[in-house]
Amino acid sequence: MQIEIVHPKLAYSIREACHVSSLGKTTLYSHIANGRLKAVRIGGRTVITADSLRALVNGSDCEAASDTQ
């Protein structure tokens, strides 16, 4: 029997963030531009930190998510 270890996601692609939050791509980019959602560019890819996405959905801003790191 093989045991699979599940690691919580640290960040989501834009597509994944849309899926898990039920928000549209334009809405996510708007929140990023307004500083309410923290996104990081790594190479040519933009990822949204899981903490920031949780904070947005919970009604907090991304500053609260940054304080927990």
Secondary structure, 3 states (H helix, E strand, C coil): CCCCCCCCCCEEEHHHHHHHHCCCHHHHHHHHHCCCCCEEEECCEEEEEHHHHHHHHCCCCHHHHHHCC
